[in-house]
Amino acid sequence: MNKNLMIGYLSGLLGLTLLGVGVQADWKDMVNQAIQGGTGGGSVADAALSDNQIVAGLKEALGDGVETSIKTLGHQDGFLTNNLVRIGMPDSLKSVEKLARQAGQGAVVDEFITSMNRAAEKAVPEAAGILGDAIRQMSVTDARSILSGPDDAATQYFRRSSEDKLSKKFLPIVKQTTDQTGVTSAYKSMMKQAGGGLLGGFLGSSSLDLDNYVTHQALDGLFTYIAIQEREIRENPAARTTDLLKQVFGSGG
């Protein structure tokens, strides 16, 4: 079976799968049949999308998904009031949180949690440039792998290509914001109310540990939303708002 014919089968079958027309349970078997020989594939092969169309469509889809994710999270309360990504107390400090709340100092704990979420909200908009670079640098191989991959294939691509760069970009912003919003002072108040003298040795390194924690949580929240946007455009024809997206992800219905 020649390469163009095989690509035609894959593109056509993937379009059916993404539209949810009853082939989701066995589409992998159908793809295997197409690779091994199949039948009646001429019209599908003729309709196969070009590499340029696939790459352009994916770039458009991922650009929209990234923009929506950043807009959702990168503003006041984008993290704090969003239960899906809200940054809570680090596991290592949950016992301190419990003691502080038992001592009637819940407001101090809440101030600490709020300030961590504010730092994440401030950092997320800085992801636009790095993720934009990852989209622009996408190869044909990357695009086809994403198109035929799992629901979070594009999100995995972003993690592989951008997570380290994003972490380095986020961390200084988080540090600056935690200083401005009083994370360290809120932390010290919480420790004091919880009888933090026993944990005093931790204070010297707490700022760096907390900044790394917030950075990691901010990245997880961002990738969570990118995955949501990716899944939406794969599964929901109404989310394909241009002709190019409809072509790449299945003709709209």
DRENKOL-990986 format. One record per atom (N, C-alpha, C): z, x, y; residue in three letters. Coordinates in steps of 0.2 Angstrom, whole numbers, plus 5000, padded with zeros to 4 digits. Atoms other than C-alpha are relative to their C-alpha. Layout:
ZXYALA;...
***
This chain:
500050044994MET;500050005000MET;500050045006MET;500049954994ASN;499550085017ASN;500649985004ASN;499450004996LYS;500850115030LYS;499949945005LYS;500050064995ASN;500149985043ASN;500149934996ASN;499950075003LEU;500149845030LEU;500849994998LEU;499350005001MET;501949895025MET;500449985006MET;499750024994ILE;502449885043ILE;499949935002ILE;500150074998GLY;501649725045GLY;500449954996GLY;499550045004TYR;502649645031TYR;500750015002TYR;499350004998LEU;504249715037LEU;500149975007LEU;499950034993SER;503949655055SER;500049924999SER;500150075001GLY;503449485049GLY;500749974997GLY;499450025003LEU;504949465037LEU;500650005004LEU;499450004996LEU;506149525049LEU;500049955006LEU;500150054995GLY;505549405062GLY;500349934997GLY;499850065004LEU;505849265049LEU;500850004999LEU;499250005001THR;507649325046THR;500349995006THR;499650014993LEU;508149335064LEU;499949935002LEU;500050064998LEU;507549165067LEU;500449954995LEU;499650045004GLY;508649095053GLY;499649954996GLY;500450065003VAL;507348995043VAL;500150004993VAL;499950015007GLY;508149005026GLY;499950064996GLY;500249945005VAL;507649185020VAL;500650055001VAL;499549944998GLN;509249275026GLN;500350024993GLN;499649985006ALA;510049275008ALA;499650054996ALA;500449965004ASP;508549365000ASP;499550045004ASP;500549974996TRP;507549445014TRP;499950074997TRP;500149935002LYS;507949625007LYS;499550004993LYS;500450005006ASP;507149574990ASP;499349995002ASP;500750024998MET;505649504999MET;499750075003MET;500349934997VAL;505449675009VAL;499850054994VAL;500249965006ASN;505549764992ASN;499449984997ASN;500750035003GLN;504149654985GLN;499450025004GLN;500549984995ALA;503149695001ALA;499850074999ALA;500149935000ILE;503349884999ILE;499750014993ILE;500349995007GLN;502949874980GLN;499349974999GLN;500750035001GLY;501349774982GLY;499949935004GLY;500150074996GLY;501649594988GLY;499449974999GLY;500650045000THR;500349464990THR;499849975007THR;500250044994GLY;499349385004GLY;500350035007GLY;499749984994GLY;499949505018GLY;499550025005GLY;500549984995GLY;498349525028GLY;500149985007GLY;499950034993SER;498749405042SER;500650035003SER;499449974997VAL;500449475044VAL;499950075002VAL;500149934997ALA;499849655045ALA;499650005006ALA;500450004994ASP;498549605058ASP;500549985006ASP;499550024995ALA;500049525068ALA;500550065001ALA;499549955000ALA;501049685066ALA;500150035007ALA;499949974993LEU;501849745083LEU;499850085000LEU;500149934999SER;501349915089SER;500750045001SER;499449964998ASP;502650055091ASP;500249995007ASP;499850014993ASN;502550035110ASN;500349945001ASN;499750064999GLN;502949855109GLN;500749994997GLN;499450005003ILE;504349875097ILE;500550045004ILE;499649964996VAL;505150015108VAL;500249965006VAL;499950044993ALA;504849915124ALA;500549944999ALA;499650065001GLY;505649755117GLY;500750024999GLY;499349985002LEU;507149845110LEU;500350035007LEU;499749984993LYS;507449935127LYS;500249955004LYS;499850064996GLU;507349775136GLU;500649964997GLU;499450045003ALA;508549685124ALA;500650045001ALA;499449965000LEU;509749835124LEU;500250015007LEU;499949994993GLY;509649855143GLY;500449935002GLY;499650064998ASP;510149665145ASP;500750004997ASP;499350005004GLY;511549685132GLY;500550045004GLY;499649954997VAL;512249835141VAL;500249975007VAL;499850024993GLU;512149755158GLU;500549945000GLU;499650055001THR;512949595152THR;500750024998THR;499449985003SER;514349685143SER;500450045006SER;499749974994ILE;514749795159ILE;500249955005ILE;499850054995LYS;514749645170LYS;500649964998LYS;499450045003THR;515949555158THR;500750035001THR;499349965001LEU;517249695157LEU;500150045006LEU;499849964994GLY;517049795173GLY;500249975006GLY;499750034994HIS;517949695185HIS;500749984999HIS;499350025001GLN;519749635188GLN;500149954995GLN;499850055006ASP;520449545173ASP;499450004995ASP;500549995005GLY;518849595163GLY;500350014993GLY;499749995006PHE;520049665150PHE;500749965000PHE;499350035000LEU;521749595155LEU;500149934997LEU;499950075002THR;521449415152THR;499549984995THR;500550015006ASN;520149435138ASN;500350024994ASN;499649995007ASN;521049425121ASN;499650044995ASN;500449965005LEU;519649505112LEU;500050085001LEU;500049934999VAL;519749675121VAL;500750025004VAL;499449984997ARG;521449665130ARG;500450064997ARG;499649945003ILE;522349835129ILE;500749985000ILE;499350025001GLY;524049805122GLY;500450075000GLY;499549945000MET;525549925120MET;499750054994MET;500149955006PRO;525150085109PRO;500549994995PRO;499650025006ASP;525850065092ASP;500750055000ASP;499449965000SER;527050215095SER;500549985005SER;499550024995LEU;527850125110LEU;500249924999LEU;499950075001LYS;527949945102LYS;500849994999LYS;499250015001SER;529849975098SER;500350015007SER;499750004993VAL;530150025116VAL;499849945004VAL;500150074997GLU;529249865122GLU;500549954998GLU;499550055002LYS;530349765111LYS;500750015003LYS;499349994997LEU;531949845117LEU;500049985007LEU;500050024993ALA;531449825135ALA;500049935001ALA;500050074999ARG;531049645133ARG;500649974998ARG;499350035002GLN;532649615124GLN;500550015006GLN;499549994995ALA;533549695139ALA;499849965006ALA;500250044995GLY;532649565150GLY;499650035005GLY;500449974996GLN;531449685157GLN;499249994998GLN;500750025002GLY;529849595152GLY;499550025005GLY;500449994995ALA;529149615169ALA;499750075001ALA;500249935000VAL;529149805168VAL;499550014995VAL;500549995005VAL;528249795152VAL;499349985002VAL;500650034997ASP;526949685159ASP;499750045005ASP;500349964994GLU;526649795174GLU;499750064996GLU;500349955003PHE;526349935162PHE;499449994996PHE;500650025004ILE;525149845151ILE;499449985005ILE;500550024995THR;524249775167THR;499750065003THR;500349944997SER;524049945174SER;499550044995SER;500449975005MET;523250015158MET;499349965000MET;500650045000ASN;521949865158ASN;499650015006ASN;500449994994ARG;521549895176ARG;499650075000ARG;500349945001ALA;521150075172ALA;499350004996ALA;500650015004ALA;519950025159ALA;499449965004ALA;500550044996GLU;519149895170GLU;499650045005GLU;500349964995LYS;518850025183LYS;499550054997LYS;500449955004ALA;518050145170ALA;499349984998ALA;500550035003VAL;516850035162VAL;499350005004VAL;500749994996PRO;515450025176PRO;499750064999PRO;500349945000GLU;515250205174GLU;499650024994GLU;500449995006ALA;514450185157ALA;499349985001ALA;500750025000ALA;512850115164ALA;499550055000ALA;500449955000GLY;512050275168GLY;499950044993GLY;500049975006ILE;512450355151ILE;499749964995ILE;500350045005LEU;511950205141LEU;499349995002LEU;500750004998GLY;510350195151GLY;499650064998GLY;500349945002ASP;509950365147ASP;499950004992ASP;500050015007ALA;510250325128ALA;499449964999ALA;500550045001ILE;509050185130ILE;499350035001ILE;500749974999ARG;507650285138ARG;499850054995ARG;500249945005GLN;507750425125GLN;499949974993GLN;500150035006MET;507550305111MET;499450024997MET;500649985003SER;506250365099SER;499749944996SER;500350055004VAL;505050255088VAL;500449994994VAL;499650005006THR;506050305073THR;500749965001THR;499450044998ASP;507650245082ASP;499949935000ASP;500250074998ALA;506850085087ALA;499949964993ALA;500150045007ARG;506250035069ARG;500650004996ARG;499450005003SER;507850085062SER;500549955002SER;499550054997ILE;508849975074ILE;499749934998ILE;500350075002LEU;507549825071LEU;500149984993LEU;499950015007SER;507749835052SER;500750004998SER;499449995002GLY;509549875052GLY;500549945000GLY;499550055000PRO;511249775052PRO;500049975007PRO;499950034993ASP;511749665066ASP;500350045005ASP;499749964995ASP;512649805075ASP;499650075000ASP;500349935000ALA;511349945072ALA;499950035007ALA;500049974994ALA;511049965090ALA;500650025003ALA;499449984998THR;512849975094THR;500250064996THR;499849945003GLN;513050105081GLN;499550065003GLN;500449964997TYR;511550195089TYR;500350035007TYR;499649984993PHE;512550195106PHE;500650044998PHE;499449965002ARG;514050265097ARG;499850074999ARG;500249935002ARG;513150405089ARG;499750045006ARG;500449964995SER;512150455105SER;500450015006SER;499750004993SER;513350415119SER;500850005000SER;499250014999GLU;515250395114GLU;500350065003GLU;499749944998ASP;515650575117ASP;499950015008ASP;500150004993LYS;514850575134LYS;500449955004LYS;499650054996LEU;515650415139LEU;500750015000LEU;499349985000SER;517350475134SER;500150055005SER;499949954995LYS;517150625145LYS;499949975007LYS;500150034994LYS;516550515159LYS;500649955002LYS;499450054999PHE;517950385157PHE;500650035002PHE;499349975000LEU;519450505155LEU;500250015007LEU;499849994993PRO;519450565173PRO;500149945005PRO;499950064996ILE;519250395180ILE;500649964998ILE;499350035003VAL;520650325169VAL;500650045003VAL;499449964997LYS;521750465175LYS;500149995007LYS;499950024993GLN;521450435193GLN;500249935001GLN;499850074999THR;521650245191THR;500749994998THR;499350015002THR;523250265181THR;500550035005THR;499649984995ASP;523950365195ASP;500149955006ASP;500050044994GLN;523450245208GLN;500349934999GLN;499750065001THR;524050095199THR;500750004997THR;499349995002GLY;525650175194GLY;500249994992GLY;499850005007VAL;525550185175VAL;500650044998VAL;499549955002THR;526650335174THR;500749975002THR;499350034997SER;528050255185SER;500249944996SER;499850065004ALA;527950095175ALA;500250024993ALA;499849985007TYR;528050185159TYR;500750035000TYR;499449975000LYS;529550285165LYS;500649945001LYS;499650064999SER;530350115171SER;500249974993SER;499950045006MET;530050035154MET;500450054995MET;499649955004MET;530750195145MET;500849995002MET;499350004997LYS;532350185156LYS;500349944998LYS;499750065002GLN;532650005153GLN;500149994992GLN;499950015007ALA;532450025134ALA;500450064998ALA;499649945002GLY;533650175134GLY;499650064998GLY;500549945002GLY;532250305134GLY;500350075000GLY;499749945000GLY;533450445135GLY;499950044994GLY;500249985006LEU;533150465117LEU;499350034999LEU;500749985000LEU;531350485120LEU;499850045006LEU;500149964994GLY;531450595135GLY;499550064999GLY;500449955001GLY;530550735127GLY;499249985000GLY;500750035000PHE;528950625126PHE;499750005007PHE;500250014993LEU;528850605145LEU;499550055002LEU;500449944998GLY;528150775148GLY;499249994998GLY;500750005003SER;526550735138SER;499749935000SER;500250075001SER;526450545140SER;499449985004SER;500550014996SER;525250545154SER;499350014997SER;500649985003LEU;523850635145LEU;499949954993LEU;500050045006ASP;524250535129ASP;499849935002ASP;500250074998LEU;524150365138LEU;499350005003LEU;500750004997ASP;522550415147ASP;499550004994ASP;500450005005ASN;521750455131ASN;500049944996ASN;499950075003TYR;522350295123TYR;499649955004TYR;500450054996VAL;521650195137VAL;499350015000VAL;500849985000THR;519950285137THR;499849984993THR;500250025007HIS;519850255118HIS;499949925000HIS;500050085000GLN;520250065120GLN;499549975005GLN;500550034995ALA;519050045135ALA;499350014996ALA;500649995004LEU;517650115124LEU;499949954994LEU;500050055006ASP;518150005109ASP;499849935003ASP;500250074997GLY;518049855121GLY;499350005002GLY;500750004998LEU;516349905128LEU;499649994994LEU;500450005006PHE;515649935111PHE;500049934996PHE;499950075003THR;516349765105THR;499649955003THR;500450054997TYR;515449675118TYR;499250015000TYR;500749995001ILE;513849765116ILE;499849974993ILE;500250035007ALA;513849715097ALA;500049935001ALA;500150074999ILE;514149535103ILE;499349985003ILE;500650014997GLN;512649545114GLN;499450014995GLN;500649985005GLU;511549625100GLU;500049944995GLU;500050055006ARG;512049495087ARG;499749935003ARG;500350064996GLU;511649355100GLU;499350005000GLU;500850004999ILE;509849415103ILE;499750004993ILE;500350005007ARG;509549435084ARG;500149934997ARG;499950065003GLU;510249265079GLU;499849945004GLU;500150064996ASN;509949155094ASN;499350005003ASN;500650004996PRO;508149115099PRO;500049995007PRO;500050024993ALA;508649045115ALA;500250075005ALA;499849944996ALA;509349225120ALA;499450045001ALA;500649964999ARG;507649295119ARG;499649975006ARG;500250034994THR;507149265137THR;499350025003THR;500749974998THR;505449355138THR;499649994994THR;500550005006ASP;503849345128ASP;500150064996ASP;499949945004LEU;504149525123LEU;500650004995LEU;499450005004LEU;505849495116LEU;499849954994LEU;500250055005LYS;505149335107LYS;499550044994LYS;500549975005GLN;503749445099GLN;500450054996GLN;499749955003VAL;504949585094VAL;500549974995VAL;499550035004PHE;506349475087PHE;499849944997PHE;500350065004GLY;505249335080GLY;499849955005GLY;500350054995SER;504149205089SER;500549945001SER;499450054999GLY;505449085097GLY;499849934998GLY;500150075003GLY;505748915090GLY;500649975002GLY;
***
